[in-house]
Amino acid sequence: MIDDKAVVDPAAEIDPSVEVGPFTVIGAGVRIGAGTRIGPHCFIEGNTTIGRNNRISGFVSIGAPPQDLGYKGEDTRVEIGDDNIIREYVSIHRATTKENLVTRIGSNNMLMAYVHIAHDCALADNIIMANGATLGGHVKVGERATMGGLVAVHQFTRIGSHAYIGGMSGISKDVPPYVIVSGVRNRMRVTGINRIGLKRCGFDTDTIRDLNDAFVLIFRTPDLLLKDALDRVEAEFSHRREVMYMVEFFREPSRSGVVRNGIDD
């Protein structure tokens, strides 16, 4: 049901089951899937696709132009999956032309109030971003990552799957998967494996033990150069897919380096 006080462009493609609250404005290029509910005073524009069964609270902005001085009105887009919870005052900007032309959010994510997703970001599934967390442009976030309130992530940064970032952290380097990180810029610290989060996600005891042993070699053995630590982890834990994901994360190209808890990287 679309409220009489909503403004919806006739060219927008909206499933008949979608609910739209009063004073919400939806533009011509928008497509919204079945079962999605949109609160009052929202603004959804541009080439924006929103999937099924999303819950979008009031005063949300989706698909606005990127905050990038090089953007000249090109037809870039936003793509949002299914079953996301998007709370009050969240803003999600469409992409620039500098990468893949899309800002993408997966499914089953929870974006709490005042979260900001900048242009060209790519979020996987089952991510939690607490109130006021902010992603700069081109940030990549793996599945089941969690960010505390008021976290700020620098542009072009990668956040690994199952990582946990403590509230009010300022993230200027890539955050490896499975770890807990907190702090600001040159005081970022990796404090350990995200054991509680991994248990909640069904990781078994053996996998968590191997991840912790690999963690000790990479993060707590200062006499090992990073390359040597990764080679040793690969030799000892090649049977463990989750550990190999951590190794691969370090070996992938990085613009800012990967946080390693003060060990020279």
C-alpha positions as CSV (number, residue, x, y, z in Angstrom):
1,M,0.0,0.0,0.0
2,I,1.3,3.4,-1.0
3,D,0.2,6.2,1.3
4,D,-1.8,9.0,-0.4
5,K,0.8,11.6,0.8
6,A,3.8,9.7,-0.7
7,V,5.2,11.0,-4.1
8,V,6.0,8.1,-6.4
9,D,7.1,8.6,-10.0
10,P,4.9,6.5,-12.4
11,A,8.0,5.1,-14.0
12,A,9.2,3.5,-10.7
13,E,8.7,-0.3,-10.6
14,I,7.2,-1.2,-7.3
15,D,5.7,-4.6,-6.4
16,P,2.0,-4.3,-5.4
17,S,2.8,-5.7,-2.0
18,V,5.3,-2.9,-1.1
19,E,4.3,-0.5,1.7
20,V,5.3,3.2,1.4
21,G,4.8,5.7,4.2
22,P,3.6,9.3,4.0
23,F,5.8,12.0,2.5
24,T,8.2,9.5,1.0
25,V,9.6,10.4,-2.4
26,I,10.5,7.7,-4.9
27,G,12.1,8.5,-8.3
28,A,11.7,7.1,-11.8
29,G,14.6,4.7,-11.9
30,V,13.7,2.9,-8.7
31,R,12.8,-0.8,-8.5
32,I,11.5,-2.3,-5.3
33,G,10.7,-6.0,-4.6
34,A,7.8,-7.8,-2.9
35,G,7.2,-7.4,0.8
36,T,9.5,-4.4,1.4
37,R,8.2,-1.8,3.8
38,I,9.3,1.8,3.6
39,G,8.6,4.3,6.3
40,P,7.7,8.0,6.1
41,H,9.8,10.9,4.8
42,C,12.3,8.6,2.9
43,F,14.0,9.7,-0.3
44,I,14.8,7.0,-2.9
45,E,16.1,8.1,-6.3
46,G,18.5,7.3,-9.1
47,N,19.1,3.9,-10.6
48,T,18.3,2.0,-7.4
49,T,17.2,-1.6,-7.0
50,I,15.9,-2.8,-3.6
51,G,15.1,-6.5,-3.2
52,R,12.4,-8.4,-1.2
53,N,11.3,-8.0,2.4
54,N,13.5,-5.1,3.4
55,R,12.5,-3.0,6.4
56,I,13.3,0.7,5.8
57,S,12.6,3.1,8.6
58,G,11.7,6.8,8.3
59,F,14.0,9.6,7.0
60,V,16.3,7.2,5.0
61,S,18.1,8.4,1.9
62,I,19.0,5.8,-0.8
63,G,20.5,6.5,-4.3
64,A,21.5,10.1,-3.8
65,P,24.5,11.3,-5.9
66,P,27.9,10.4,-4.5
67,Q,29.8,13.0,-2.5
68,D,32.6,13.1,-5.1
69,L,33.7,16.2,-6.9
70,G,34.5,14.2,-10.0
71,Y,30.9,12.9,-10.4
72,K,29.1,14.5,-13.3
73,G,25.7,12.9,-13.2
74,E,26.6,9.6,-14.8
75,D,24.1,6.7,-14.7
76,T,25.6,4.8,-11.8
77,R,23.5,2.7,-9.4
78,V,22.7,1.2,-6.0
79,E,21.8,-2.5,-5.5
80,I,20.3,-3.8,-2.3
81,G,19.5,-7.4,-1.6
82,D,16.7,-9.0,0.6
83,D,15.7,-9.0,4.2
84,N,17.8,-6.0,5.3
85,I,16.9,-3.8,8.2
86,I,17.7,-0.1,7.5
87,R,17.0,2.2,10.4
88,E,16.3,5.9,10.7
89,Y,18.5,8.5,8.9
90,V,20.6,5.9,7.1
91,S,22.2,7.3,3.8
92,I,23.3,5.1,0.9
93,H,24.9,6.9,-2.0
94,R,25.1,5.6,-5.6
95,A,28.5,4.9,-7.2
96,T,30.9,7.0,-9.1
97,T,32.4,5.9,-12.4
98,K,35.7,5.0,-10.8
99,E,35.2,1.4,-10.1
100,N,32.2,-0.9,-11.0
101,L,29.5,1.8,-11.2
102,V,27.6,0.3,-8.3
103,T,27.2,0.6,-4.6
104,R,26.1,-2.8,-3.5
105,I,24.6,-4.1,-0.2
106,G,23.8,-7.8,0.2
107,S,21.1,-9.4,2.3
108,N,20.2,-9.9,5.9
109,N,22.2,-6.8,7.0
110,M,21.3,-4.5,9.9
111,L,22.2,-0.8,9.4
112,M,21.3,1.0,12.6
113,A,20.4,4.7,12.8
114,Y,22.6,7.3,11.1
115,V,24.8,4.7,9.3
116,H,26.4,6.1,6.1
117,I,27.4,4.0,3.1
118,A,29.4,6.0,0.7
119,H,29.8,5.6,-3.1
120,D,31.2,2.4,-4.6
121,C,31.1,0.4,-1.3
122,A,30.4,-3.3,-1.4
123,L,28.8,-5.1,1.6
124,A,28.3,-8.8,1.8
125,D,25.6,-10.5,3.9
126,N,24.7,-10.6,7.6
127,I,26.7,-7.5,8.5
128,I,25.8,-5.3,11.5
129,M,26.7,-1.6,11.6
130,A,25.7,0.1,14.8
131,N,24.5,3.7,15.2
132,G,26.5,6.3,13.3
133,A,29.0,3.9,11.7
134,T,30.4,5.4,8.5
135,L,32.1,3.9,5.4
136,G,34.2,6.1,3.1
137,G,34.1,5.4,-0.6
138,H,35.1,2.0,-2.1
139,V,35.1,0.1,1.2
140,K,34.6,-3.7,1.0
141,V,33.0,-5.5,3.9
142,G,32.9,-9.3,4.2
143,E,30.0,-11.3,5.5
144,R,29.1,-11.2,9.2
145,A,31.4,-8.4,10.0
146,T,30.3,-6.2,12.9
147,M,31.0,-2.5,13.6
148,G,30.3,-0.7,16.8
149,G,28.8,2.7,17.1
150,L,30.5,5.7,15.6
151,V,33.1,3.6,13.7
152,A,34.7,5.5,10.8
153,V,36.3,3.5,8.0
154,H,38.7,5.2,5.5
155,Q,38.1,4.9,1.8
156,F,39.4,1.9,-0.1
157,T,39.7,-0.1,3.1
158,R,38.8,-3.8,3.3
159,I,37.0,-5.4,6.3
160,G,37.3,-9.2,6.5
161,S,34.5,-11.6,7.2
162,H,33.6,-12.1,10.9
163,A,35.7,-9.2,12.0
164,Y,34.5,-7.2,14.9
165,I,35.4,-3.5,15.2
166,G,34.9,-1.8,18.6
167,G,32.9,1.4,18.9
168,M,34.4,4.8,18.1
169,S,37.3,3.2,16.2
170,G,39.0,5.0,13.3
171,I,39.9,2.4,10.7
172,S,42.7,3.4,8.3
173,K,44.1,0.0,7.4
174,D,42.5,-3.2,6.2
175,V,41.0,-5.4,9.0
176,P,41.7,-9.1,8.7
177,P,38.9,-11.6,9.0
178,Y,37.9,-13.3,12.3
179,V,39.7,-10.7,14.5
180,I,38.7,-8.1,17.0
181,V,40.0,-4.6,16.3
182,S,39.7,-1.3,18.1
183,G,41.5,2.1,18.2
184,V,42.2,5.0,16.0
185,R,44.5,5.1,13.0
186,N,48.1,4.5,14.2
187,R,46.7,3.2,17.5
188,M,44.6,0.5,15.9
189,R,45.1,-2.8,17.9
190,V,44.1,-6.4,17.1
191,T,43.1,-7.9,20.5
192,G,42.3,-11.5,19.5
193,I,40.1,-13.9,17.6
194,N,36.4,-13.1,17.6
195,R,35.6,-16.2,19.5
196,I,32.1,-15.3,20.6
197,G,31.1,-14.2,17.2
198,L,32.5,-17.4,15.6
199,K,30.7,-19.6,18.1
200,R,27.4,-17.8,17.4
201,C,27.9,-18.5,13.7
202,G,28.4,-22.2,14.3
203,F,32.2,-22.5,14.0
204,D,33.3,-25.7,15.7
205,T,36.0,-26.0,18.4
206,D,38.7,-27.3,16.1
207,T,38.2,-24.5,13.6
208,I,38.4,-21.8,16.3
209,R,41.5,-23.5,17.7
210,D,43.2,-23.5,14.4
211,L,42.3,-19.9,13.7
212,N,43.7,-18.9,17.1
213,D,46.9,-20.8,16.5
214,A,47.3,-19.1,13.1
215,F,46.5,-15.8,14.8
216,V,49.4,-16.3,17.2
217,L,51.8,-16.9,14.4
218,I,50.7,-13.9,12.4
219,F,50.0,-11.4,15.1
220,R,51.9,-12.4,18.2
221,T,55.3,-13.6,16.8
222,P,57.3,-10.5,16.2
223,D,60.5,-12.3,15.2
224,L,58.7,-13.6,12.1
225,L,58.4,-11.4,9.0
226,L,54.9,-11.3,7.7
227,K,55.8,-13.3,4.6
228,D,57.4,-16.0,6.7
229,A,54.5,-16.1,9.1
230,L,52.0,-16.5,6.3
231,D,54.2,-19.3,4.7
232,R,54.3,-21.1,8.0
233,V,50.6,-20.8,8.6
234,E,49.9,-22.1,5.1
235,A,52.2,-25.1,5.6
236,E,50.6,-26.0,8.9
237,F,46.9,-25.2,8.2
238,S,46.4,-25.8,4.5
239,H,43.6,-28.2,5.4
240,R,41.6,-25.4,7.0
241,R,39.7,-23.3,4.5
242,E,39.0,-20.6,7.1
243,V,42.7,-20.2,7.9
244,M,43.5,-20.0,4.2
245,Y,41.0,-17.2,3.8
246,M,43.0,-15.2,6.4
247,V,46.3,-15.9,4.6
248,E,44.8,-14.9,1.2
249,F,43.4,-11.7,2.8
250,F,46.9,-10.6,3.7
251,R,48.3,-11.6,0.3
252,E,45.8,-9.6,-1.7
253,P,46.8,-6.1,-2.9
254,S,46.1,-3.4,-0.3
255,R,46.3,0.3,-0.6
256,S,46.9,1.0,3.1
257,G,48.3,-2.3,4.5
258,V,46.7,-4.7,6.9
259,V,46.6,-3.9,10.6
260,R,48.9,-6.3,12.5
261,N,48.8,-4.9,16.0
262,G,52.0,-2.8,16.0
263,I,54.2,-5.5,14.3
264,D,56.0,-3.8,11.4
265,D,54.0,-4.5,8.3
